[in-house]
Amino acid sequence: MKKILVAIDESENALRAVDFTAKLMGVSDDVQITLFHVLPDFPPMFWDDGHILGEQERKSRNEVIQKWKENQQLKLGPIFKEAAELLEKSGFRKEQIETKSQVEALDVVADCILKEARDGGYQMLVIGRHGYSKAKRLVMGSITNMVITNGTGLAICVVE
């Protein structure tokens, strides 16, 4: 069984990566594709206010955080649906497509993707790349660049 991990987000390049994967793998019964999305951790406004929270404040904060996480999960539905539909139109069966998400804790999306690729025993990691200029990439960094730089030992396919 060939296991392929496709890191996706809501970008057009992520869908290109999915489409490329479908064309590269062709319709084959021995391929399992995992669509993987990294959710951001809760924003700083949910962090500590600089004082020890009372019981009621802590309970209220946890409810707000839980609601925020549930809303983030709901946003994934359309992203996964569109990517899975692309694969199905190419001939893949629903059973060959898995969706997975991970909440990152320290704003290190690339590390989450690499950890999943390594721990999951995937033969290839496919990732889309945003077309930033060289200057913007240097200033902002890039998830794809970090994946390539730290992806030693992995087969990585970058789609732009």
C-alpha positions as CSV (number, residue, x, y, z in Angstrom):
1,M,0.0,0.0,0.0
2,K,1.4,3.4,-1.0
3,K,0.6,6.0,1.6
4,I,0.6,9.6,0.4
5,L,0.2,12.6,2.8
6,V,-1.1,15.8,1.2
7,A,-0.8,18.9,3.4
8,I,-3.7,21.2,2.6
9,D,-5.0,24.6,3.6
10,E,-7.7,26.8,2.0
11,S,-5.3,28.0,-0.8
12,E,-5.5,27.4,-4.5
13,N,-2.1,25.8,-4.4
14,A,-3.2,23.2,-2.0
15,L,-5.9,22.2,-4.4
16,R,-3.2,22.0,-7.1
17,A,-1.2,19.7,-4.9
18,V,-4.3,17.5,-4.5
19,D,-4.9,17.5,-8.3
20,F,-1.2,16.7,-9.0
21,T,-1.3,13.8,-6.5
22,A,-4.4,12.3,-8.2
23,K,-2.6,12.6,-11.6
24,L,0.7,11.3,-10.3
25,M,-0.8,8.2,-8.5
26,G,-3.4,7.4,-11.2
27,V,-6.3,5.3,-10.2
28,S,-4.9,2.4,-8.2
29,D,-6.3,0.2,-5.5
30,D,-3.0,0.2,-3.6
31,V,-2.9,4.0,-2.8
32,Q,-4.1,5.6,0.4
33,I,-4.2,9.4,0.4
34,T,-4.4,11.4,3.6
35,L,-5.5,15.0,3.4
36,F,-3.8,16.8,6.3
37,H,-4.6,20.2,7.7
38,V,-2.9,22.0,10.6
39,L,-5.3,24.2,12.6
40,P,-3.9,27.2,14.4
41,D,-3.9,27.1,18.1
42,F,-6.2,29.5,19.9
43,P,-5.2,33.1,19.6
44,P,-3.4,35.2,22.3
45,M,-6.6,36.8,23.4
46,F,-7.5,33.5,25.1
47,W,-4.3,33.4,27.0
48,D,-3.6,34.5,30.5
49,D,-4.6,38.0,31.4
50,G,-1.7,38.5,33.7
51,H,-3.5,37.4,36.8
52,I,-4.6,34.1,38.3
53,L,-8.1,33.3,37.0
54,G,-10.8,32.5,39.5
55,E,-12.8,29.3,39.2
56,Q,-15.6,31.0,37.3
57,E,-13.2,32.9,35.0
58,R,-11.3,29.7,34.2
59,K,-14.6,27.9,33.4
60,S,-15.8,30.7,31.3
61,R,-12.5,31.0,29.4
62,N,-12.4,27.2,28.8
63,E,-16.0,27.4,27.3
64,V,-14.9,30.2,25.0
65,I,-11.8,28.3,23.9
66,Q,-13.8,25.1,23.3
67,K,-16.3,27.0,21.2
68,W,-13.5,28.6,19.2
69,K,-11.9,25.1,18.6
70,E,-15.3,23.7,17.4
71,N,-15.7,26.7,15.0
72,Q,-12.2,26.0,13.6
73,Q,-13.1,22.4,13.0
74,L,-16.3,23.4,11.2
75,K,-14.1,25.5,8.8
76,L,-12.3,22.4,7.8
77,G,-15.3,20.7,6.4
78,P,-15.5,22.6,3.1
79,I,-11.7,22.4,2.7
80,F,-11.6,18.6,3.1
81,K,-14.8,18.2,1.0
82,E,-13.4,20.1,-2.0
83,A,-10.1,18.2,-1.9
84,A,-11.8,14.8,-1.5
85,E,-14.1,15.6,-4.4
86,L,-11.1,16.4,-6.6
87,L,-9.7,12.9,-5.8
88,E,-13.0,11.2,-6.3
89,K,-13.5,12.8,-9.7
90,S,-10.1,11.4,-10.6
91,G,-11.4,7.9,-9.8
92,F,-10.3,7.4,-6.2
93,R,-12.8,5.7,-3.9
94,K,-13.9,7.3,-0.6
95,E,-12.2,4.5,1.3
96,Q,-8.9,5.5,-0.2
97,I,-9.2,9.0,1.1
98,E,-8.6,9.9,4.8
99,T,-8.8,13.4,6.4
100,K,-6.8,14.4,9.4
101,S,-6.2,17.6,11.3
102,Q,-3.8,18.6,14.0
103,V,-3.9,21.6,16.3
104,E,-0.5,23.2,16.4
105,A,0.6,24.6,19.7
106,L,3.6,26.8,19.0
107,D,3.0,28.3,15.6
108,V,5.2,25.7,13.9
109,V,3.0,24.3,11.2
110,A,5.9,22.8,9.3
111,D,6.9,20.7,12.3
112,C,3.4,19.3,12.6
113,I,3.4,18.3,8.9
114,L,6.8,16.7,9.2
115,K,5.9,14.9,12.4
116,E,2.8,13.4,10.7
117,A,4.8,12.4,7.6
118,R,7.4,10.6,9.7
119,D,5.1,9.1,12.3
120,G,2.5,8.0,9.8
121,G,4.9,6.0,7.6
122,Y,4.0,7.9,4.4
123,Q,6.0,7.2,1.2
124,M,5.6,10.8,0.0
125,L,4.6,14.2,1.3
126,V,2.9,16.5,-1.2
127,I,2.5,20.2,-0.4
128,G,1.5,23.3,-2.3
129,R,3.6,26.4,-2.3
130,H,2.4,29.9,-2.4
131,G,4.1,32.0,-5.0
132,Y,5.8,34.6,-2.7
133,S,8.6,36.8,-4.1
134,K,12.1,35.9,-2.8
135,A,12.2,39.0,-0.6
136,K,8.8,38.2,1.0
137,R,9.9,34.6,1.6
138,L,13.0,35.8,3.4
139,V,11.1,38.2,5.6
140,M,8.1,36.0,6.3
141,G,9.5,32.5,6.0
142,S,7.5,29.8,4.4
143,I,6.0,26.6,5.6
144,T,7.1,24.9,2.4
145,N,10.7,26.1,2.8
146,M,10.7,24.9,6.4
147,V,9.4,21.5,5.3
148,I,12.0,21.2,2.6
149,T,14.8,22.4,4.9
150,N,13.8,20.0,7.8
151,G,12.4,17.1,5.8
152,T,15.6,15.1,5.7
153,G,14.8,11.4,4.8
154,L,11.4,12.2,3.4
155,A,10.2,12.2,-0.3
156,I,8.7,15.7,-0.7
157,C,6.9,16.9,-3.7
158,V,6.3,20.7,-3.9
159,V,3.5,21.9,-6.2
160,E,3.2,25.5,-7.2
